[in-house]
Amino acid sequence: MEGVEISALPAMVVNPFAPPPPGRDEPHHGVDIAQRDAQTQISLEGLRVQAVLPGRVAAAIDDRFPYGNALIIETLKSDLPEDLQAELPSPAPTPEARSPLTCPEVPQNLAGELENESLYLMYAHLKEPPDLPAGARVSCGQTLGAIGSSGNALNPHLHLEARVGPAGVSFSSLGHYDARLTPEEMANYCYWRISGWFRLVDPFLILGLNP
């Protein structure tokens, strides 16, 4: 975040990483970070969000529940430091357990993507819709937007979510829990969130904040 040392982020956590069992959508797939007023401790919006790693925009999501305005940025696993690569989940997908989610049967195109893997970082609940299109290149530290409260956010915060999955995947959009969403958007949500093809990583591992 703009003007914030990485070492200060743990003190800004308002909802920690709490990975669910396979196939479940709760308790918490990422980590929520907020800037708070020093006196009132009320979360504030507007702090600029910066890219953790360089990469490619895999999804630019425009106000879809529950993530709101969000970006997913892909970094090839082979481009990461070797010590970080060694700590990421193994290539085998996590078996999917029975889930209460409605997951429409929309075919996912994985052709040519399973030979390599990537790290995907999601930046969610941004204040404004992303102005970066899918496929755009992003540099480390580039401003992606600002902390907001779009989607399922009671207070302004950044939801940072990290996953390892097949390389080269792009999502036109994704979301769930809203009857206005298309079957494709709900299928994409299930694919990203609970299918096991995209395996959760603690975002603080990527930031080097884990003990």
N, C-alpha and C positions, 0 to 999 in steps of 0.2 A: 504494500500500500504506500501511496506517495507520502514521503516524509516520515515513514515509520520504519525503524530498524527491525529486521527479521527477528532478532532476539526478543523484541517487545511483543510479538504476536501472541504467545501463550497467555499473557495477561489480558488480552482482548477477546479471549474465547468466551462466548455466551452459550454455546451448546457444543459439547465435545464429540469427537468421533466415537460412535458406538455401533460397530458393524453388526448387522443382523444375521440370523441363520440363513443358509442357502434358500433362495426363493421367496424370502420375506421382504417386505417393504419398510420395515421399522426395526429397531428404533431410529438410528441416524447414520446415513451413509457417508457423511462428510463432516466438516468442522465449520461452525458458524463463528465469524469474527466480526466485531462491531467496535466502532469508535464511540465512546460514551462521554457525555458532559461530565467534567470533573466534579461538579457540585451536586447535580441531580442524578447522575449515573444513567440518564436517559440516553438511549442510542440515537446517534445522529446520522443523517444521510449526507451524501455528497463527497466523502473522501474518495479520491481517485484510486481505482483498482489497477494494478500493473501485472503484466504477464510474468509468471514464475519462470517459464522456459520459452525458448523460441519454438515455433512450430507452424502448423497449418490449421486454419479454422475448419473444424469438422462439422460444426453446427452453429447457426446464429438463430436463436430462439426469440421470437417476438411475443412476449406476454402470454405464455401458455402455463396453465396450472400444472404442477405446483411450483415450478422453477421460476416463473415469471420471465423477465428479460434475462437471457443467459447466453454464454458462449461456451462451446467445447473446443479445446485446442489440442491437437494431436502432435506429439513429439515421438519420432521413431525411437524404439528402444535401443537400437544400435547407436544412436547419437548421444545417449546418456553416458555419464561416467561409469566405468566398469564396476566400481564398488556399489553404485546404486543399482545397476542392472542385476547384480548378484542378490540384492535384497528384495527384488520384486517377485510377485507370485509366479509359480511354475506355469508352463504353457498349457497344461491340462485344464479344460474348463471345469468349473465347479458344477456338480450335478444339481439340477433344478428340483427343488422340493415342491410339493403341492402349494399353490398360492391362491389366496382369495381374490387376487386381481383379475379383472376381465382383460384377457390378452387376445385380441383378434388374430385370426390366422392370416397374416399378411406375409408373403414370402420375403425373406431377407437375402440379399445378394452378397454371399461371402466368397464368390469365385475369385481366386488369386490373392486372397487376403490372409489366408491362414498360415502361409509359409513364414510370414514375418509378424512381429507384434509391435505395438506402440503403447506409449503412456498417454492417456487422455486426461486432461484437467478441465473440470467444469467450473465456471464462475457464474453464480446464479443470484437472483433477486436484484439485478442491477437497476439503477434508477430509470434509465432510458433504454429503448430497444437498441441492440448493437448496430453500429454503423460499419461493421466489417462483414463482407459477404462470405459465404462458404467458399473455401479454397484459398482465401487470402493468406499471405504469409505474415507471421507475427514475430517480432524480435523480443528478446528477454528484456523485461522492464517497460515494454510498450504499454501505454495507457489503453485500457479496454473499455472503460466506463467508470461509473461511480456507484458507491454503495447506495442501495435503495431498499424498497420494501415491496417490490412487485411479486406477484404470485402468492404463494402461501407463506407470507412473512408478516408476523404481527408487529415487528419493529425493524427498522433498517439494519441490515447486516449483509455480509458476504457469505454465501454458502460455497465453500470450496470442496470439490469432490474429485477424487483421483481414482482412475481405473486402468488396468492393463487389458488390452483386447486386440483383436485382429487389426492389422495395419490397413490404412486407407479407407476406413469406414466414414461415410458422411450421412448425416441425418438432415432431412429436409425440415423437420420440426419434431418435437416430441412433447408428450404431456399425458395426464391421466386425471381421473376424479372430476371430470367436467363433461357433461353430455354434449357440449358444443364441439368437442374435439373429434377429429376424424378417426376411423379405424386405423389408418396408417400411423397417426400420431401416437395412439395408444399402443400399437404394436411396437413402435420404436422405443417407447418408454419401457415396455417390458423387456425388450432386447437389451437396452442399456442398463436397466436397473436390477432385473432379477433373473435373467436367462442363464447366467453363469459364464457367458462369453466375455463379459467385461468384469474383471475381478477386482474387488475393492482393494485400495491401498490407503493407508493413513496419510493424509496430505502433509502432516508434519514430518513424515519420513522423507518426502521429497524436499522439504525446506531445511532438512538437517537439524530439526528441533527435537527429535526423539533421543532419549538418553542411550 
